């Protein structure tokens, strides 16, 4: 074994098992570091705040870009349409269709916040088309609920809650009468 830890490792008493534990800890630390380095450089840092082309709408709150990056909208949750082993939820198809129409020209501008990716390796972003933010418009139309439990901008949380309050007051979408799928 070469390197700065060689002398430390081989001075430890063999009987104590400390040598084996130390070698295992060093190997584990190096493996974790290499894993983290490759994840960060290959996917998480590869997407800048810029304009991108949308390949397709996965559902109301998830997009797939032409560069294969998955985008999850920050601060909004729309009813499910594609979750495995689940039925399509009321207002889910309408939310997905709204998102399709919103991004119909295919170009979106991404803006990131504190957390860059979620547990499913999707990029977390505010999605803009022109001067309109898709996240907020889904909430304003009643096709999505504001989600404030995650760490993102306090001012955006307030903005989304105001949009949700307006949707509730106007009885739009989720806050209105049941749709044809029997909400």
N, C-alpha and C positions, 0 to 999 in steps of 0.2 A: 504494500500500500504506500502510495506517495502522497505528499501534500502536508499541510500544516497540522493535521490531526493525527498523523502517523505516530509521533512520539507519545502523545496523550493516550491514544488507544492502547499501545503496546506496553505502557507502564502500569496499566490497571491490572490488578490481580486476576488471574484466569478463573480461579475457583468462584469468585463472586458473581460471575456472569455479566459483570458490568461491561466488559469488552463487547460481548455479543449485543447487549442492549444498545450500547452507544453506536455500534456499526449499523444496527437496524434503524435507529433514529436518524442517523445521517442519510442513509439510503432513502428513507421515507421523506425526509425534508427535501432532498434533491428531486425526487419524483414529483412531489407536490408542486415545487417551484417550476419545474419544466412543464407540467400540466397547465398551471395557471398562466405561464408566459405564452404558451401556444394558443390557449383559448382567447386571451386578450388580444393578441395581435391578429389572429385569424378572423375573428368575427366581431367582437364587441367594439373595437376601436376602428374597424374598417368603414363604419358608416358615419359620415359627417353631417352636420346640419346643412342641407343642400336640397336641391330639387331632384326628384327621382321619378321614374316611370312605374306606374302600377301595372303589374301583370294581371292580377285578379283580386277580387274581393272574396275573402274566405268566409266571413260573416260580418255582422254589423260593426264589430269593433276590431277586426283583424284584417290586415292587407298583406298581400305578397307582392314584393317588388320584382322588377325584371332581373335584378341582380341576385335573386333568390332570398333576400332578407325578408323575414316576417316582421311585421309592424303591429304592435298591440297599442291601441289608443289609451293614453293616460287618462285616468279619472272618470271613465264612463264604462258602464257595463250594459250590454244589450242582451236581449233574450237569445238563448242558444238555438242554433239551427244545425250545427255539424258535430256536436259533442258525441263521441262514441257511447253506445248503450243508453242514449237518452232520446226522448221524443223531442220533436221540434216544439219550442215554446211559443205561446201566443206573442204576437208582435215581432217575433224573430225574423221571419221572411220579409216583413215590411222594413225592419231596420237594415237588413242586408241589401234590399233594393234601394233604400234611401242612400246608403253608402255607395252603391254602384253608380247611381245617378250623380252623386256629389263629385265623384272622382272620374266621371265619364271621359273627360279629355285625356286622362291618363297621367297627368303631371301633378305631383304633390310636393309641397315643401315640408320637410321634417324639422321639428324643434324638440330638443331633448331637455330633460329636467335632471333631478338628482340621481335617480336610479336609471341606468341605461338599458338594462335587460331584466326580464322576469325569470321565474323559475323554469320556464319552458324555452329559454334562449330566444325569445322574441324581443325585438327592440321596442322600448317604451317611448312613445313620441306623441306630441301634439301634431296633428296633420292639417296643413293649411292648403286651401285652394284659393288663390287670390288673397283677399282680405278676410275670408271666412275660415273658421276653424271647425273641422268635422266633429271633433270631440264635443264641442259646445252645441253645435247644431243638432246632433243626435239627442242631446238632453233637452234642448229647447222644444223640439218637435214631439217630445214624449216617447221617443223610441229607445231611449236608454236612461239609466239611472246614474246620478252622480255618485261616485265612489270616493270617499275622502279618507279612508283608513290607511292608505299607503302614503309614503313620504314623497310628496311633490309640493310645488309652490303653494303657499297659503293664499296668495292672491288668485291663483287659478281655482283653488277649491271654492273660494267665495264666489267667483264668477260662475262656476258650474252649479253651485247651490242656488244662485239667483235664477239661472236658466231653468233649473228644475222646479223652482217655486212658480215661475211663470207658466210652465207646462201644466202643473197641478191646478193652478187657478183657472186656466183655460180648458181643463179637462181633456188634454191632448194625449193620444196614444195610450201608454200604460196607465195613465191617470184618468182616462175617460171611460166610455162605455166599452163593453167587451167587443172584440173584433169578430170577424166571421169564423175564426178558429176557436172561439169560445173562451177567451181569456179568463 
